[in-house]
Amino acid sequence: MDKNIPYKTYLEESEMPKAWYNVRADMKNKPAPLLNPATHKPMTADELSAVFCDELVAQELDNENAYIDIPQEILDFYKMYRPSPLVRAYCLEKALDTPAKIYYKFEGNNTSGSHKLNSAIAQAYYAKKQGLKGVTTETGAGQWGTALSMACAYLGLDCKVFMVKVSYEQKPFRREVMRTYGASVTPSPSETTEVGRKILAEHPGTTGSLGCAISEAVEVATHTEGYRYVLGSVLNQVLLHQSIIGLESKAAFDKLGVKPDIIIGCAGGGSNLGGLISPFMGEKLRGEADYRIIAVEPASCPSFTRGRYAYDFCDTGKVCPLAKMYTLGSGFIPSANHAGGLRYHGMSSTLSQLYDDKLMEARSVEQTSVFAAAQQFARIEGILPAPESSHAIRAAIDEAMKCKETGEEKTILFGLTGTGYFDMVAYQKFNDGEMTDYIPTDEELEKSFAGLPKIG
Ligand SMILES: *Cc1c(COP(=O)(O)O)cnc(C)c1O
């Protein structure tokens, strides 16, 4: 062990970040604005406030303020499970026999089991402050719905979750956690909304997708007095809240006197990665430091590595604003891979712009190699990782092995976004040797790109 580097580094309460960092303030090329799907004009705050809470709309549109104070009530909630530890993966380094120094920021230390609680509490807080009765949302794998249910229970808000039908059926325990926290959970597509009935009529027997569930949740929010819609990833406001991950990591590294060379995160809609990298990216944008930043996505849903940078619909029902992002097309339904949190067709517009400006890299990895990394990590470091997080583990191990070849002592930081206890069907498939690596063909992607809206 390095003499001065402990196995785990926690911040003291007095060292905890008191403001979120908004990386957009330091971006020369700002992320493209959301567009009204009917007029193709940028969405105004007024239009957005029909769907989202007022303060969250302000955060969504704020490209100027670098720091936004975290309200005391949210800081108090964060104290229940934060700071999260920055862990030096000494056991993994030893097992790989690499000169690389590997660190991970562990976000799975709360009941919801992932980083999503960082934004759930913020969004629920602003809804409560606005005097709303409740919020609606969608959930795929279930982590976001669980996190939001916890936050709403804490604040006494009603929570209506549309859960992608296939997950609803395959993950009954996730559903029960949400219900235990008081949320109502509806399998999507459902007969309870107009858009749900339309999707069911067009695709009878469909097991749903995130895009369908979003359309249903938005419809209920905009048609029910005292409700707004909240989203667990993709949006600028979510990246802002998740900056707590990066700010804590940066503060812990500064305390240790260490600077990472490579920062790695899995990318679904981009919120954990965006949050983890934000203060480091800020330094890079201001020319104060340089870092290699790597987004890791599934080969079955490769938005960055094979997608188009274009305006697209965020949902299947096409009721949401248009976002400019790396996208596979809103009609793209990824094969049944086991990283539910990484199955979204698009990507955060902030990260999309940073990637387009070549300020970060992306790579895709295949499912079985991800689970091999997950199993290796579980056996060596003890934590049973979520399949999503294991994409970052895969890339971190690969980078550490490159260091072994070259003899370079690089410092690697990766985001360990959550635990995988509700993903044991996936682990079972892997353990039984029944897991497959489906990769979409160019023809399939072209077909989906053909459905992109024509803008400008
Ligand atoms: C949702 C989720 C992700 C992916 O979402 P991002 O917004 O890209 O961070 C990654 N890991 C876990 C554990 C998740 O629950």
The ligand as an SDF file (V2000), in Angstrom:
LIG
                    3D

 15 15  0  0  0  0  0  0  0  0999 V2000
  -29.2790    4.6300  -14.2760 C   0  0  0  0  0  0  0  0  0  0  0  0
  -27.9720    4.0540  -13.9870 C   0  0  0  0  0  0  0  0  0  0  0  0
  -26.8620    4.2910  -14.8170 C   0  0  0  0  0  0  0  0  0  0  0  0
  -26.9270    5.0510  -16.0970 C   0  0  0  0  0  0  0  0  0  0  0  0
  -27.4820    6.3090  -16.0690 O   0  0  0  0  0  0  0  0  0  0  0  0
  -26.6490    7.6300  -16.3240 P   0  0  0  0  0  0  0  0  0  0  0  0
  -27.6340    8.7010  -16.3420 O   0  0  0  0  0  0  0  0  0  0  0  0
  -25.9210    7.4710  -17.6300 O   0  0  0  0  0  0  0  0  0  0  0  0
  -25.6990    7.7470  -15.2010 O   0  0  0  0  0  0  0  0  0  0  0  0
  -25.6450    3.7640  -14.4430 C   0  0  0  0  0  0  0  0  0  0  0  0
  -25.5120    3.0130  -13.3460 N   0  0  0  0  0  0  0  0  0  0  0  0
  -26.5520    2.7560  -12.5290 C   0  0  0  0  0  0  0  0  0  0  0  0
  -26.3280    1.9040  -11.3170 C   0  0  0  0  0  0  0  0  0  0  0  0
  -27.8140    3.2730  -12.8190 C   0  0  0  0  0  0  0  0  0  0  0  0
  -28.8320    3.0200  -12.0060 O   0  0  0  0  0  0  0  0  0  0  0  0
  1  2  1  0
  2  3  1  0
  2 14  2  0
  3  4  1  0
  3 10  2  0
  4  5  1  0
  5  6  1  0
  6  7  2  0
  6  8  1  0
  6  9  1  0
 10 11  1  0
 11 12  2  0
 12 13  1  0
 12 14  1  0
 14 15  1  0
M  END
$$$$
